[in-house]
Amino acid sequence: MRMKPAYSGHFLLLAMFCHSVVSPLWACDAIIVGRAASADGSVIVGHNEENALDRVLEFHKIPRQQHPAGSVVRLQFGGQIEEVPETLSFLWSENPELSYSDGYLNECGVAIVSVKCVTREDSYETLVSRGEIRNGGIGYMLRRLVALRAKTARDGVELMGRLIEQFGYADSGRSYVVADPIEAWLIEVARGRRWVAQRVPDSKVVFLPARHIIGEVDLADRDNFRASPDLINYAVARGWFDPSKGEAFNFRKVYQTPEATDPDRRHFRAQELITSKAGNWPPREPIPFAHTPHKKFAVRDVIASLRDDKGIASIFNKSTQEAAVFQLRDKMPREVGCIYWRTTGRPDISVLTPWYVGVTSTPDNYGRRVDPATLLSLDHHFKPPTGTFDPDSGRAWWKFKTLAKLVDEDYVHRIKSIQTAWSLLEDRAFTRQPSLETEALKLWPKAPAEARAALTRYCAEIAAEACAKADELSAGLGAGQKDVRRSKSERYEKAILAFEAADKKNPPPQNAILFTGASNIVGWKTLAQDFPEYKVINRGFGGSHIADCVFYADRIVIPYRPRVIVFRTGGNDIQSGKSPEEVAADFKAFAEKVHAKLPDTRIVYWPMTPSVARLANWNRENKGNQLIKAYINAGKNMVYIDAAEATLGPDGKPRAELFKKDGLHFNDAAYKMFTPIIRPYLK
């Protein structure tokens, strides 16, 4: 007899709606990078979570929990298992009410996410009547128990296998990714008690669409395969597989519905991204389980793949609620080495922010403050408190939801500016990562609590900055502005419009030398006389930051198609309080934006130099210079001018005779001095 589910009503309606109506329109997907295929030796898992209807995601840090002897774990549909004395801590992306959508990263660096698949197995009711599903089966709690108990990915695979065989899987089918800093496994499950797992080769990259992709299996090779003991015999008994035909057993062909064995468009597009080889649709051969990547993949590459909307199919869509990238590293404590990077909302309109597994909490506006035991209860998840789904402008989820709606009102014109803003923030996060981790690793041996506190503060600060920026961008769009940074940049709009008007009246030459930046570019009134052998263009606008140059590059840089760009700004950034790392990240964004459209243009960086008025800033300015120099030296079509020492006198202080009375801006003598320094870089 079928056991009555412990929960019914709204969440079951959601599950039925998603299965019967929405599945052709949305589907999660994942990308898994073996540690020998990654740029830093980490295992990397990327995942797009997609669901129908208007959802809300909560993001929590759950501490370890102690349980008295005799405690049990309740399963969603009425079953139960014995509780362990202590469970692990974990980061948790919760999708309230839903059974198969949460993501986890536990303190041991074990991550688990999933993708829905449809198998040919019979209905839930039929399998209950046959005894294939027992005590209601297992669904929601399967991944939660991995987060609570698994110390390695293999532990997780084995735990899942035991639970599936004990209770039977309640949903039609699903593919789970379970990974740790050493390895990643793909576990594919059919309704009932059959499952198979395959290890991701260390040197390969796997893309997981909403299809089962495990093919032929070698059950004797336990280093790379695991499965339910009757996986093949059950298929033979059901008439799905006939070994007498001489064909090898192939899980995806045998257990999947026939239409699901056809090529998948997202899978095809992902193969192009991973291999950097264009293909012809439909492919003549089945898409392989794993691919050799065209380069070593980093977190940036994985999130770029999750954001891809080119080719035959977009990897995300408007129902994507979170893009996650788990960076799992083995050569440092798990608390520092394992990071749950995630967007709040769709990856195209949101920013990737880091959450170290060693943090002690998440901010209140990301995850509501609730007693952990209550939060972990099935009642709280499937019957969330009143108001959980109500719009709330103070909460992170709704800040990005509001932004998405505004962007979608005029997507074509608005998305580029949004993505530029987020690119700058992400660049700063990646740039700051090494120094933060160095600090945490120094603290860890003797003061782990201080290290955790530092990681927690950092993640909270990045998250707060992201929320503030989302509010700023939404405010700009809500005021009817197409350019979302205009709220801060409108003071430069008159200067940019003046440039554009001058360009219409007297179009500047192509292949010229473009000087752009802040006031010390504006003040160089004798550029044409000082460089008579070149066609030069001056597009400096006073007070600007590097980010402003990024923002306006489409209007006053790229249209000129210059042969060389002489770039001079950054001091205003430091003066405003930006860190050297942020300045370097912004310069990187400028270079990437220019070279995406003008790959042959050489960028000459004229660095920040010490001034009389801002001498106190020089150490930070110089650090920014060195970070930019390192980036330039590692790249192409970029040059760094070592010009700072020219402005210093014998006493090591700025030469006052090179500045106007304000001690900040260069005078004619300074420009005459810099002319022969810069000239060789313009050839």
Secondary structure as the mmCIF struct_conf table of DSSP 4:
data_model
#
loop_
_struct_conf.conf_type_id
_struct_conf.id
_struct_conf.beg_label_comp_id
_struct_conf.beg_label_asym_id
_struct_conf.beg_label_seq_id
_struct_conf.end_label_comp_id
_struct_conf.end_label_asym_id
_struct_conf.end_label_seq_id
HELX_LH_PP_P HELX_LH_PP_P1 ARG A 2 PRO A 5
BEND BEND1 ALA A 6 ALA A 6
BEND BEND2 GLY A 9 GLY A 9
HELX_RH_AL_P HELX_RH_AL_P1 HIS A 10 PHE A 17
HELX_RH_PI_P HELX_RH_PI_P1 CYS A 18 VAL A 22
TURN_TY1_P TURN_TY1_P1 SER A 23 LEU A 25
STRN STRN1 ASP A 29 VAL A 33
HELX_RH_3T_P HELX_RH_3T_P1 ARG A 35 ALA A 37
STRN STRN2 SER A 38 SER A 38
TURN_TY1_P TURN_TY1_P2 ALA A 39 ASP A 40
BEND BEND3 GLY A 41 GLY A 41
STRN STRN3 VAL A 43 GLU A 50
BEND BEND4 ALA A 52 ASP A 54
STRN STRN4 GLU A 58 ILE A 62
HELX_LH_PP_P HELX_LH_PP_P2 PRO A 63 ARG A 64
STRN STRN5 GLN A 65 GLN A 66
TURN_TY1_P TURN_TY1_P3 ALA A 69 GLY A 70
STRN STRN6 VAL A 72 ARG A 74
HELX_LH_PP_P HELX_LH_PP_P3 LEU A 75 LEU A 75
TURN_TY1_P TURN_TY1_P4 GLN A 76 PHE A 77
BEND BEND5 GLY A 78 GLY A 78
STRN STRN7 GLN A 80 GLU A 82
HELX_LH_PP_P HELX_LH_PP_P4 GLU A 83 VAL A 84
BEND BEND6 PRO A 85 PRO A 85
STRN STRN8 GLU A 86 THR A 87
STRN STRN9 PHE A 90 GLU A 94
TURN_TY1_P TURN_TY1_P5 PRO A 96 GLU A 97
BEND BEND7 SER A 99 TYR A 100
STRN STRN10 GLY A 103 ASN A 106
TURN_TY1_P TURN_TY1_P6 GLU A 107 CYS A 108
BEND BEND8 GLY A 109 GLY A 109
STRN STRN11 ALA A 111 LYS A 116
STRN STRN12 THR A 119 THR A 119
BEND BEND9 ARG A 120 ARG A 120
HELX_RH_AL_P HELX_RH_AL_P2 TYR A 124 ARG A 130
TURN_TY1_P TURN_TY1_P7 GLY A 131 GLY A 131
BEND BEND10 GLU A 132 ILE A 133
TURN_TY1_P TURN_TY1_P8 ASN A 135 GLY A 136
STRN STRN13 ILE A 138 ILE A 138
BEND BEND11 GLY A 139 GLY A 139
HELX_RH_AL_P HELX_RH_AL_P3 TYR A 140 ARG A 149
BEND BEND12 LYS A 151 THR A 152
HELX_RH_AL_P HELX_RH_AL_P4 ALA A 153 PHE A 167
STRN STRN14 TYR A 169 ALA A 179
BEND BEND13 PRO A 181 ILE A 182
STRN STRN15 ALA A 184 GLY A 192
BEND BEND14 ARG A 193 ARG A 193
STRN STRN16 TRP A 195 ARG A 199
HELX_LH_PP_P HELX_LH_PP_P5 VAL A 200 PRO A 201
TURN_TY1_P TURN_TY1_P9 ASP A 202 SER A 203
STRN STRN17 VAL A 205 LEU A 208
BEND BEND15 ALA A 210 ARG A 211
STRN STRN18 GLU A 216 GLU A 216
TURN_TY1_P TURN_TY1_P10 LEU A 219 ALA A 220
TURN_TY1_P TURN_TY1_P11 ARG A 222 ASN A 224
STRN STRN19 PHE A 225 ALA A 227
TURN_TY1_P TURN_TY1_P12 PRO A 229 ASP A 230
HELX_RH_AL_P HELX_RH_AL_P5 LEU A 231 ALA A 237
TURN_TY1_P TURN_TY1_P13 ARG A 238 GLY A 239
BEND BEND16 TRP A 240 TRP A 240
HELX_RH_3T_P HELX_RH_3T_P2 PRO A 243 LYS A 245
HELX_LH_PP_P HELX_LH_PP_P6 GLU A 247 PHE A 249
STRN STRN20 ASN A 250 ASN A 250
HELX_RH_AL_P HELX_RH_AL_P6 PHE A 251 TYR A 255
STRN STRN21 GLN A 256 GLN A 256
HELX_RH_3T_P HELX_RH_3T_P3 PRO A 258 THR A 261
BEND BEND17 ASP A 262 ASP A 262
HELX_RH_AL_P HELX_RH_AL_P7 ARG A 265 THR A 275
TURN_TY1_P TURN_TY1_P14 SER A 276 SER A 276
BEND BEND18 TRP A 281 PRO A 282
HELX_LH_PP_P HELX_LH_PP_P7 PRO A 283 PRO A 283
BEND BEND19 ARG A 284 GLU A 285
HELX_LH_PP_P HELX_LH_PP_P8 PRO A 286 PRO A 288
BEND BEND20 PHE A 289 ALA A 290
STRN STRN22 HIS A 291 HIS A 291
BEND BEND21 HIS A 294 LYS A 295
STRN STRN23 PHE A 297 PHE A 297
HELX_RH_AL_P HELX_RH_AL_P8 VAL A 299 LEU A 306
TURN_TY1_P TURN_TY1_P15 ARG A 307 ARG A 307
TURN_TY1_P TURN_TY1_P16 GLY A 311 ILE A 312
BEND BEND22 ALA A 313 ALA A 313
BEND BEND23 ILE A 315 ILE A 315
TURN_TY1_P TURN_TY1_P17 LYS A 318 SER A 319
STRN STRN24 THR A 320 LEU A 328
BEND BEND24 ASP A 330 MET A 332
HELX_RH_AL_P HELX_RH_AL_P9 ARG A 334 GLY A 337
STRN STRN25 CYS A 338 ARG A 342
BEND BEND25 THR A 344 GLY A 345
TURN_TY1_P TURN_TY1_P18 PRO A 347 ILE A 349
BEND BEND26 SER A 350 SER A 350
STRN STRN26 THR A 353 THR A 353
STRN STRN27 TYR A 356 TYR A 356
TURN_TY1_P TURN_TY1_P19 VAL A 357 GLY A 358
BEND BEND27 THR A 360 THR A 360
TURN_TY1_P TURN_TY1_P20 ASP A 364 TYR A 366
BEND BEND28 GLY A 367 GLY A 367
HELX_RH_AL_P HELX_RH_AL_P10 PRO A 372 LEU A 375
TURN_TY1_P TURN_TY1_P21 LEU A 376 LEU A 376
BEND BEND29 SER A 377 SER A 377
HELX_RH_AL_P HELX_RH_AL_P11 LEU A 378 PHE A 382
BEND BEND30 LYS A 383 LYS A 383
HELX_LH_PP_P HELX_LH_PP_P9 PRO A 384 PRO A 385
TURN_TY1_P TURN_TY1_P22 THR A 386 PHE A 389
BEND BEND31 ASP A 390 ASP A 390
TURN_TY1_P TURN_TY1_P23 SER A 393 GLY A 394
BEND BEND32 ARG A 395 ARG A 395
HELX_RH_AL_P HELX_RH_AL_P12 ALA A 396 GLU A 409
TURN_TY1_P TURN_TY1_P24 ASP A 410 ASP A 410
HELX_RH_AL_P HELX_RH_AL_P13 TYR A 411 LEU A 443
TURN_TY1_P TURN_TY1_P25 TRP A 444 LYS A 446
HELX_RH_AL_P HELX_RH_AL_P14 PRO A 448 GLY A 478
TURN_TY1_P TURN_TY1_P26 ALA A 479 GLY A 480
BEND BEND33 LYS A 482 ASP A 483
TURN_TY1_P TURN_TY1_P27 VAL A 484 ARG A 485
HELX_RH_AL_P HELX_RH_AL_P15 ARG A 486 LYS A 505
BEND BEND34 ASN A 506 ASN A 506
HELX_LH_PP_P HELX_LH_PP_P10 PRO A 507 PRO A 509
TURN_TY1_P TURN_TY1_P28 GLN A 510 ASN A 511
STRN STRN28 ILE A 513 GLY A 517
BEND BEND35 ALA A 518 ALA A 518
HELX_RH_AL_P HELX_RH_AL_P16 SER A 519 VAL A 522
TURN_TY1_P TURN_TY1_P29 GLY A 523 GLY A 523
TURN_TY1_P TURN_TY1_P30 LYS A 525 THR A 526
HELX_RH_AL_P HELX_RH_AL_P17 LEU A 527 ASP A 530
BEND BEND36 PHE A 531 PHE A 531
TURN_TY1_P TURN_TY1_P31 PRO A 532 GLU A 533
BEND BEND37 TYR A 534 TYR A 534
STRN STRN29 VAL A 536 GLY A 540
TURN_TY1_P TURN_TY1_P32 GLY A 542 GLY A 543
HELX_RH_AL_P HELX_RH_AL_P18 ILE A 546 ILE A 556
TURN_TY1_P TURN_TY1_P33 VAL A 557 VAL A 557
HELX_RH_3T_P HELX_RH_3T_P4 ILE A 558 TYR A 560
BEND BEND38 ARG A 563 ARG A 563
STRN STRN30 VAL A 564 ARG A 568
HELX_RH_AL_P HELX_RH_AL_P19 GLY A 571 GLN A 575
TURN_TY1_P TURN_TY1_P34 SER A 576 GLY A 577
HELX_RH_AL_P HELX_RH_AL_P20 PRO A 580 LYS A 597
TURN_TY1_P TURN_TY1_P35 PRO A 599 ASP A 600
HELX_LH_PP_P HELX_LH_PP_P11 THR A 601 THR A 601
STRN STRN31 ARG A 602 TYR A 605
BEND BEND39 VAL A 612 VAL A 612
TURN_TY1_P TURN_TY1_P36 ALA A 613 ARG A 614
HELX_RH_3T_P HELX_RH_3T_P5 LEU A 615 ASN A 617
HELX_RH_AL_P HELX_RH_AL_P21 TRP A 618 ALA A 634
BEND BEND40 GLY A 635 ASN A 637
STRN STRN32 MET A 638 TYR A 640
HELX_RH_3T_P HELX_RH_3T_P6 ALA A 644 THR A 647
STRN STRN33 LEU A 648 LEU A 648
TURN_TY1_P TURN_TY1_P37 PRO A 650 ASP A 651
BEND BEND41 GLY A 652 LYS A 653
STRN STRN34 PRO A 654 PRO A 654
HELX_RH_3T_P HELX_RH_3T_P7 ALA A 656 LEU A 658
STRN STRN35 PHE A 659 PHE A 659
TURN_TY1_P TURN_TY1_P38 LYS A 661 ASP A 662
BEND BEND42 GLY A 663 HIS A 665
STRN STRN36 PHE A 666 PHE A 666
HELX_RH_AL_P HELX_RH_AL_P22 ASP A 668 ILE A 678
HELX_RH_3T_P HELX_RH_3T_P8 ARG A 679 LEU A 682
#
